[in-house]
Each structure stands twice: as C-alpha cells, then as structure tokens.
Amino acid sequence: MFRSVTQPALELFQPDKNKANGTAIIICPGGGYSVIVYDGEGVNTAKQFTEKGLTVFVLKYRLPDDSIMQDKTIGPLQDIQQAIKLVRENAAKWGIDPSKIGIAGFSAGGHLASTAATHYNNSVINNPENTSLRPDFQILVYPVISMQEGLTHKDSRKKLLGDSPSKQTVDYFSNELMVTEKTAPAYITHASDDKVVTVNNSIRYYEALQSKKVPVEMHLYQKGDHGFIFRMKEWTEPLFTWMKANRWIN
C-alpha cells in the first residue's frame, strides 16, 4: 500500500510470449484517493491477467494533494492520461495492438478509470502528437462513479474535490453524467451489500451507458461487500467470458 505518492510510476507485467494476444490493460488500484492498494488490487490482478495473455501495466498515480498540485482535481487524471498515451505510442515495442488498450479500476481507482473513459476529449496533459487518450474498453470493480451527495464515497470526494466543491465541479466528476455514445464498452461488477461504496454507483453508470447504447455488461453479487476480490477468487470468470466475447482475449 502506498501513501503520499508524489511521483507517478507505471509497472509492466508481460505474459509468456506464447500466450500474448496483443491486448493491454492499465490498472488503477483503489484506496479512496488517500492510499493506493498497489499489491492487492494492482500486482495480484496483473498476474491473473497475464495468465490470459494480456500485457498489464499497474499505475501508481499521484494522490490528490494541494501542496504539490496546482489543481488536485486533475492530478490523478493527468497520470492515467499520460499512461494511456505512453502505452499507445509504444505499443509496437511491447507487442500491443494500439486499438486494444483498456483500463481497469477498483473502488476510487474505478472513479479514475471511468473519468479517463468519459473525459478523454479533454486532455489535461501535453499531447502535441494528438495521440488518442480514449481507452478501448473499461473494467470497473466496485467503483466510485459519482460525486453527487447520497451516492458518492464521501472520503474519495473530499480528497479529490476538497471540502466545498462547486456544483459544476461535482457534476463534472460525476461520471454517470459524462457518458456519450463514444464512451468505451464497459464491464462492471459490484456487490449489492457493499457498505463502503453503494452499488447504486454501478447501477447509475450502467443505466447511463445503456441510454447512450454503449455496450455494457454488469455482474452484481448478492453478497461480497467492498473489496470482494480478496475473498472471491472466481470473480474474474465472467470478466474473462466477456473479454472473449469481445475478442480482447482468445
């Protein structure tokens, strides 16, 4: 687990060459924008994904901090956009298909991943090559999606947006409100009894994607609470079925 991340980093996990299928995933671990659950949600998941032939990058993004950022609301977004740019521009070097670069996010990392998926047209990094910052698919696991009162995870919202954000800022980072017809296809999973991040985050995002006719699949577990990947090893089975159906894995 990392705290006080001031320098972003991207760690590469490569599959066996005979398994590699050209698809890449950038993982954003969670931690309420206060810490990064790097090994548990990042490294462990990366190892599961490489077994399926995926090339995986785990992102250690900067945590929102007024003391090191001019605008902390976009600090983590800058890091995920930079990661997408880096992977796409160096796809050939890593044997990646540049049209098969997805993102995965857990909890507050799911907020970051869904922000990348819905705000890609608003570049918050220097991108003179005009490289596409749009992920080709998104995988969201018990994600924070919204910043709206009654729906958001309060600690994540406070860390990212501060104590009294404007309605405009709250709406802008409520990703269920930012979906368009061009938002990337999504796989969403959550537990109905989640006591940390209400499942309504996932339901609202699913409904928003559906309303824009974006391909989306959602798996809700009756029980599992928050962080169920640590107790439910089979959670990846429907995910990999979805990835096969969409030809991101063989």
C-alpha positions as CSV (number, residue, x, y, z in Angstrom):
1,M,0.0,0.0,0.0
2,F,1.3,3.4,-0.9
3,R,0.7,6.8,0.7
4,S,1.7,10.3,-0.3
5,V,2.5,9.4,-3.9
6,T,4.2,12.4,-5.4
7,Q,5.9,10.7,-8.4
8,P,3.7,8.6,-10.8
9,A,5.0,5.3,-12.0
10,L,3.9,2.5,-14.4
11,E,5.0,-1.1,-13.8
12,L,4.9,-3.5,-16.7
13,F,3.8,-7.2,-16.4
14,Q,4.2,-9.2,-19.6
15,P,2.6,-12.5,-20.5
16,D,4.5,-15.5,-21.8
17,K,5.3,-14.9,-25.4
18,N,3.3,-18.0,-26.5
19,K,0.2,-16.6,-24.7
20,A,0.5,-12.9,-25.7
21,N,-2.6,-11.7,-27.6
22,G,-1.8,-8.0,-28.2
23,T,-4.4,-6.7,-25.7
24,A,-3.2,-4.3,-22.9
25,I,-4.8,-3.2,-19.6
26,I,-3.7,-0.3,-17.4
27,I,-4.8,-1.0,-13.8
28,C,-5.8,1.8,-11.4
29,P,-5.9,0.3,-7.8
30,G,-8.2,1.8,-5.3
31,G,-7.7,3.4,-1.8
32,G,-10.1,6.3,-1.5
33,Y,-7.7,8.7,-3.2
34,S,-5.9,8.5,0.2
35,V,-3.7,5.4,-0.4
36,I,-3.1,3.0,-3.3
37,V,-3.8,-0.7,-2.7
38,Y,-1.0,-1.4,-5.0
39,D,-0.2,-5.1,-4.4
40,G,-3.7,-6.4,-3.6
41,E,-5.6,-4.8,-6.4
42,G,-2.8,-3.9,-8.7
43,V,0.0,-6.5,-8.8
44,N,-2.2,-9.6,-7.9
45,T,-4.7,-8.7,-10.6
46,A,-1.9,-8.1,-13.1
47,K,-0.6,-11.6,-12.5
48,Q,-4.1,-13.1,-13.1
49,F,-4.5,-11.1,-16.3
50,T,-1.1,-12.0,-17.8
51,E,-2.1,-15.7,-17.5
52,K,-4.7,-14.8,-20.1
53,G,-2.2,-13.4,-22.5
54,L,-2.7,-9.7,-21.5
55,T,0.1,-7.2,-21.2
56,V,-0.6,-5.3,-18.0
57,F,0.5,-2.0,-16.5
58,V,-0.1,-1.1,-12.9
59,L,-0.4,2.7,-12.4
60,K,0.9,4.3,-9.2
61,Y,-0.9,7.6,-9.7
62,R,-0.3,10.7,-7.6
63,L,-2.8,11.2,-4.8
64,P,-4.7,14.5,-4.8
65,D,-2.7,17.0,-2.8
66,D,-2.9,20.8,-2.8
67,S,0.7,21.1,-1.6
68,I,2.1,19.5,-4.8
69,M,-0.5,20.2,-7.4
70,Q,-1.9,23.4,-8.9
71,D,-5.3,21.7,-9.4
72,K,-5.6,18.5,-7.4
73,T,-8.9,17.5,-9.1
74,I,-7.0,16.7,-12.3
75,G,-3.7,15.3,-10.8
76,P,-4.7,11.6,-11.0
77,L,-6.4,12.1,-14.4
78,Q,-3.2,13.6,-15.7
79,D,-1.4,10.4,-14.7
80,I,-3.9,8.0,-16.3
81,Q,-4.0,10.0,-19.5
82,Q,-0.2,10.0,-19.6
83,A,-0.2,6.3,-19.1
84,I,-2.6,5.7,-22.0
85,K,-0.5,8.0,-24.2
86,L,2.7,6.2,-23.3
87,V,1.3,2.7,-23.9
88,R,-0.3,3.7,-27.2
89,E,2.7,5.4,-28.5
90,N,5.0,2.5,-27.5
91,A,2.6,-0.3,-28.5
92,A,4.9,-1.9,-31.1
93,K,7.7,-2.1,-28.6
94,W,5.6,-4.2,-26.2
95,G,3.7,-6.2,-28.9
96,I,0.4,-4.4,-28.2
97,D,-2.4,-3.7,-30.7
98,P,-2.9,0.1,-30.3
99,S,-6.6,-0.4,-30.7
100,K,-6.8,-2.9,-27.8
101,I,-5.7,-0.8,-24.8
102,G,-8.2,-0.9,-21.9
103,I,-8.3,0.3,-18.3
104,A,-9.4,-1.4,-15.1
105,G,-10.2,0.4,-11.8
106,F,-11.1,-0.7,-8.3
107,S,-13.1,1.5,-5.9
108,A,-11.7,5.0,-6.1
109,G,-9.4,3.7,-8.9
110,G,-12.7,2.9,-10.6
111,H,-13.6,6.5,-10.4
112,L,-10.2,7.4,-12.0
113,A,-10.7,4.7,-14.7
114,S,-14.3,5.9,-15.5
115,T,-13.1,9.5,-15.6
116,A,-10.4,8.5,-18.2
117,A,-13.2,6.8,-20.1
118,T,-15.5,9.8,-20.1
119,H,-13.1,12.7,-20.2
120,Y,-10.7,11.6,-22.8
121,N,-11.5,14.5,-25.2
122,N,-10.4,17.0,-22.5
123,S,-6.7,16.5,-22.5
124,V,-5.1,17.6,-19.2
125,I,-1.6,16.7,-20.3
126,N,0.7,17.9,-23.0
127,N,-0.1,15.9,-26.1
128,P,1.4,17.5,-29.2
129,E,1.1,14.3,-31.2
130,N,-2.6,14.3,-30.6
131,T,-2.4,10.7,-29.5
132,S,-5.8,9.2,-28.7
133,L,-6.4,9.2,-24.9
134,R,-9.6,7.1,-25.2
135,P,-9.4,3.7,-23.7
136,D,-10.8,0.9,-25.9
137,F,-12.6,-0.7,-23.0
138,Q,-13.1,-0.2,-19.3
139,I,-13.4,-2.7,-16.4
140,L,-14.8,-1.3,-13.2
141,V,-14.8,-3.2,-9.9
142,Y,-16.9,-1.9,-7.0
143,P,-16.2,1.6,-8.5
144,V,-16.9,5.0,-7.1
145,I,-18.6,6.7,-10.1
146,S,-20.4,9.7,-8.8
147,M,-19.5,12.7,-6.7
148,Q,-23.2,13.5,-6.0
149,E,-24.4,13.7,-2.4
150,G,-26.0,10.5,-1.3
151,L,-24.3,8.4,-4.0
152,T,-20.6,9.2,-3.7
153,H,-18.0,7.8,-1.4
154,K,-17.5,10.9,0.9
155,D,-13.9,10.4,1.7
156,S,-13.0,10.0,-2.0
157,R,-14.9,13.1,-2.9
158,K,-13.3,15.1,-0.2
159,K,-9.8,14.0,-1.1
160,L,-10.3,14.8,-4.8
161,L,-12.6,17.8,-4.8
162,G,-12.0,19.4,-1.4
163,D,-14.5,20.4,1.3
164,S,-16.9,22.5,-0.6
165,P,-16.7,22.0,-4.4
166,S,-19.0,23.9,-6.7
167,K,-22.0,22.2,-8.3
168,Q,-20.2,22.5,-11.7
169,T,-17.1,20.6,-10.3
170,V,-19.3,17.9,-8.6
171,D,-21.2,17.4,-11.9
172,Y,-18.1,17.3,-14.0
173,F,-16.5,14.5,-11.9
174,S,-19.8,12.6,-11.6
175,N,-19.1,10.2,-14.5
176,E,-22.6,8.9,-14.9
177,L,-23.4,12.4,-16.2
178,M,-20.5,12.4,-18.7
179,V,-21.2,9.4,-20.8
180,T,-21.6,9.8,-24.6
181,E,-22.2,7.5,-27.5
182,K,-18.4,7.2,-27.9
183,T,-17.6,6.1,-24.4
184,A,-15.7,2.8,-24.3
185,P,-17.5,-0.5,-23.8
186,A,-17.7,-1.5,-20.1
187,Y,-17.7,-4.4,-17.8
188,I,-18.9,-3.5,-14.3
189,T,-19.0,-5.7,-11.2
190,H,-20.2,-4.8,-7.6
191,A,-21.7,-6.4,-4.5
192,S,-25.2,-5.5,-3.6
193,D,-24.3,-5.4,0.1
194,D,-21.3,-3.0,-0.4
195,K,-21.3,-0.9,2.8
196,V,-18.4,1.4,1.6
197,V,-19.3,2.3,-2.0
198,T,-23.1,1.9,-2.7
199,V,-23.9,-0.4,-5.6
200,N,-26.0,2.5,-7.0
201,N,-22.8,3.9,-8.4
202,S,-22.5,1.0,-10.7
203,I,-26.2,0.9,-11.5
204,R,-26.4,4.6,-12.4
205,Y,-23.3,4.2,-14.7
206,Y,-24.8,1.1,-16.3
207,E,-28.0,3.0,-17.0
208,A,-26.1,5.9,-18.4
209,L,-24.2,3.6,-20.8
210,Q,-27.4,1.8,-21.8
211,S,-29.1,5.1,-22.6
212,K,-26.3,6.0,-25.0
213,K,-26.3,2.5,-26.5
214,V,-22.7,1.8,-25.3
215,P,-22.0,-2.0,-25.0
216,V,-22.0,-2.8,-21.3
217,E,-22.2,-5.9,-19.1
218,M,-22.7,-5.9,-15.4
219,H,-22.4,-8.6,-12.7
220,L,-23.9,-7.9,-9.3
221,Y,-23.2,-10.3,-6.4
222,Q,-25.8,-10.6,-3.7
223,K,-23.1,-10.7,-1.0
224,G,-19.4,-9.8,-1.0
225,D,-19.3,-6.3,0.4
226,H,-16.4,-4.0,-0.6
227,G,-13.1,-5.5,-1.7
228,F,-14.7,-8.8,-2.6
229,I,-11.8,-9.8,-4.9
230,F,-9.8,-10.7,-1.8
231,R,-12.4,-13.2,-0.8
232,M,-13.9,-14.3,-4.1
233,K,-11.3,-15.8,-6.4
234,E,-13.9,-16.7,-9.1
235,W,-14.8,-13.0,-9.7
236,T,-12.7,-13.0,-12.9
237,E,-14.6,-15.9,-14.6
238,P,-17.5,-13.8,-16.0
239,L,-15.0,-11.0,-16.8
240,F,-12.9,-13.3,-19.0
241,T,-16.0,-14.6,-20.7
242,W,-16.9,-11.0,-21.6
243,M,-13.4,-10.4,-22.8
244,K,-13.5,-13.5,-25.0
245,A,-16.9,-12.4,-26.4
246,N,-15.4,-9.1,-27.4
247,R,-12.2,-10.7,-28.8
248,W,-9.8,-9.0,-26.3
249,I,-8.6,-12.4,-25.3
250,N,-8.6,-15.7,-27.2
